């Protein structure tokens, strides 16, 4: 017969064996957290030109646990598009992004997998990206006013971006080129115009990748006088500084974008803080407007600020007797700069 002592010793041995087995199990790598899976996989574009780069986004079914999780990534056709082997979702986050690089024309399926779950998205890589279209924000514009153009490619721009050549013609001025950022399908640019004596139609053309696209805009003579201006200071826009002991404003008012049916012969400026000053110029630019200390209210400045609001207006006259409505800019500011008691 087996004594009770032998039975007890056997039981102790079994318990110790079990503890050792558990300890050995703990020394292995931890399993992926259960309950977390890939809910979706999205791509920033479904097509891209060879050499282009787009972004993928993995979304989990909930926040990643402490320590985060590593999601496996694969491409069904690495010769067409490549991805890194994994992307990490940080603890507490539910999404992570990664980069996909287009290599050669074709179709590839990008797969994200975790804990037995997976999601797939399809990507088409085209042979090369080209200009698909050029559009303008307006078909007719009054001379002196800007127009916005949009260049769209056949796919996402490649690494380094796509430098699209632009051409126009007088009286429309366009930049020599505009760059579509890498991974983006389009970009905007601004074309400027000058005043004209009649209607002039100009063709703007965008060229890249051996293809081009064109759009036309008609620049017309204004039918009414319209005042328009901007304010620039010594270091930033919409800002004037008191200068010359408080006798001038260190800033420039520029009304060169104003338009009228005839030749503009007069620019009437007013500028107001505590008192209004008036100055008329025969040209569109007023530099260092004249004032004195009565222009400002008595010091000190309002609590918590280092500037005062200034309101500037402009009215223009042309040689045909046309007078514009008043253009008003009440969003500028004046910096006293330690003069007139400030």
WOPE-V800664 format. One line per field, one symbol per residue. ss: DSSP state (2 for helix, 1 for strand, 0 for the rest). phi: phi as a letter, one per 20 degrees, with the letter a starting at -180 (. if undefined). A space follows every 50 residues. Layout:
ss=???
phi=???
//
This chain:
ss=00022222222222222222222222000000000001111110001110 01111111110001000011111110000011100111101000111111 11000111111111001111111111000011111100011100001111 11100111000111111010011000111101000111111110000001 11111111001111111111000001000111100010111112220111 11110000100001111111110001111110001110010022200000 000000011111111111000010001111111110000000
phi=.effffffffffffffffffffgffffeffffgfndbeebccdfbebbfg neccddceceerfffgnmcdefcbdfbgfebdcffbcdefgnedcbdbdd dfdcgqccddcdcalnebcccecddefaecfebcccfbecbfgodecedc edefafffgnndeefccbageddcffbbdefgneebbdbdddcdfcebec dcddcdcamncbbcbdcdedffdcecebbcccdfcbflcdcfblmnebde acdcdfefcbfdffdbcedcbccecedcbdcecfdddlgebbfffdfffe fggncdbcfcdccbcdcdfdnfceffeccddebddflmdlne
//
